[in-house]
Amino acid sequence: MNDSDRRPTSILPRANIDDAVRPTRAEIDLSAIAANYQAVSRYVGVDVWGVVKADAYGHGAVEVGSTLVDAGAKGLCVALVEEGLELRSAGVSAEILVMSGVYRDGLDEAIDAKLTPVIFDRAQLEDLARVGRRGRTARVHLKIDTGMSRLGITLPEVESVCEILASMPHVRVDGLMTHFANADCDDASYTDVQIDRFAEAEAIARRCGLAPTVRHACNSAGAFRFSRARLEAVRTGIALYGVAPFPHDGPALMPAFSLRTAVLALREVPAGTPVGYAGNYRCASTTVLATIPIGYADGFFRRLSSEAEALVAGGRARVVGNVSMDMASIDVTQIAKSVGVAVGDEVVLLGSQRGRMGSGLIRAEEIAARVGTIPYEVLCAVSRRVPRRFVRDAHTRATST
Ligand SMILES: Cc1ncc(COP(=O)(O)O)c(C=O)c1O
């Protein structure tokens, strides 16, 4: 058995939609992702590399990566070697940049799989030298820390690191990159400083004899807000998933992720009835409660208890009581009165729905605001117990009927 035989085809196996008994599922609209890719490309006017790390922010790396490549993306970005290998074993042949997870032996593995490692630390130079001693060549991108203080060669180190890289005949530094810390903050001044530092680092690298052909600095917010930093390519993640990284900047985007389930049980309870663990929510009046089969084990945060809303028949129903591991309760009193609610009716926790009450949309931004986090975490949190269903044109269907 060789190394590639030992590799799992997925680093995070998910519940299979074909085996699912429970109606709870995530629906990923691949057409929305392709449309977002086109919108971002048109807006920025340079190459757009799709960031598909963390299973494409929970959307499914293989399906999203393939969709982006079909839509024209020249490259994809992952965090881990394992994530790159998953894409390779699914047949994705586009360039894949491994942005952070290249640890020691991982460099050899990355190179063997034709992944492009990012060199972000002086200690990796020794690993690169070893690659040469093995008779291999390496095409890499070099990351500069211009102010994020996370990964990258710091400005004082740039010259010595670039001199060593330039002296390695088996290494080709194809790309030069940095990452912005504050691109989505109101105050643009720190990003401006980072852009200037990146230009300084590039000048040093070229003086040392390196000739990177692709420079990239921008995440989604950077790509929309800092046109002078678009360079040859931008690395966008969240925008491709339909979340605006910064209000009022960038093209119109379509959410691609929805979280859907169905009413499991219904009961009408009198005023004063406690709901859920700890009973700290009490119904103020006679209430129709719908129990839904989704809980914090699915990534529906417990902090959404008595906070979130869900869509039923296109109308809004409030989550009441504490969210438990596998279930939550919603107050459907008004919807039941208006149009009726039955066991099996669809409930949408994230995404759009059209029904007899009208049409509604719950965005990841809304849930993030209720929980006190960022939309990225809301999307990544949906657990592997929730099967993914990949659809096309779901948005058009939900808004045009
Ligand atoms: C190095 C790097 N580049 C690009 C991105 C994409 O960022 P965004 O999803 O905000 O576009 C990320 C995401 O965190 C990242 O870590």
Ligand as a Chemical Component Dictionary entry (heavy atoms), coordinates in Angstrom:
data_LIG
# 
_chem_comp.id                   LIG 
_chem_comp.type                 NON-POLYMER 
_chem_comp.pdbx_formal_charge   0 
_chem_comp.three_letter_code    LIG 
# 
loop_
_chem_comp_atom.comp_id 
_chem_comp_atom.atom_id 
_chem_comp_atom.alt_atom_id 
_chem_comp_atom.type_symbol 
_chem_comp_atom.charge 
_chem_comp_atom.model_Cartn_x 
_chem_comp_atom.model_Cartn_y 
_chem_comp_atom.model_Cartn_z 
_chem_comp_atom.pdbx_ordinal 
LIG C1 C1 C 0 -4.610  33.762 4.803 1  
LIG C2 C2 C 0 -6.053  33.945 4.430 2  
LIG N1 N1 N 0 -6.352  34.463 3.243 3  
LIG C3 C3 C 0 -7.631  34.653 2.857 4  
LIG C4 C4 C 0 -8.688  34.337 3.692 5  
LIG C5 C5 C 0 -10.098 34.577 3.233 6  
LIG O1 O1 O 0 -10.731 35.515 4.038 7  
LIG P1 P1 P 0 -12.272 35.941 3.766 8  
LIG O2 O2 O 0 -13.069 34.726 4.050 9  
LIG O3 O3 O 0 -12.508 37.032 4.736 10 
LIG O4 O4 O 0 -12.357 36.361 2.354 11 
LIG C6 C6 C 0 -8.417  33.788 4.951 12 
LIG C7 C7 C 0 -9.528  33.465 5.855 13 
LIG O5 O5 O 0 -9.496  33.538 7.020 14 
LIG C8 C8 C 0 -7.063  33.582 5.329 15 
LIG O6 O6 O 0 -6.739  33.069 6.513 16 
# 
loop_
_chem_comp_bond.comp_id 
_chem_comp_bond.atom_id_1 
_chem_comp_bond.atom_id_2 
_chem_comp_bond.value_order 
_chem_comp_bond.pdbx_ordinal 
LIG C1 C2 SING 1  
LIG C2 N1 SING 2  
LIG C2 C8 DOUB 3  
LIG N1 C3 DOUB 4  
LIG C3 C4 SING 5  
LIG C4 C5 SING 6  
LIG C4 C6 DOUB 7  
LIG C5 O1 SING 8  
LIG O1 P1 SING 9  
LIG P1 O2 DOUB 10 
LIG P1 O3 SING 11 
LIG P1 O4 SING 12 
LIG C6 C7 SING 13 
LIG C6 C8 SING 14 
LIG C7 O5 DOUB 15 
LIG C8 O6 SING 16 
# 
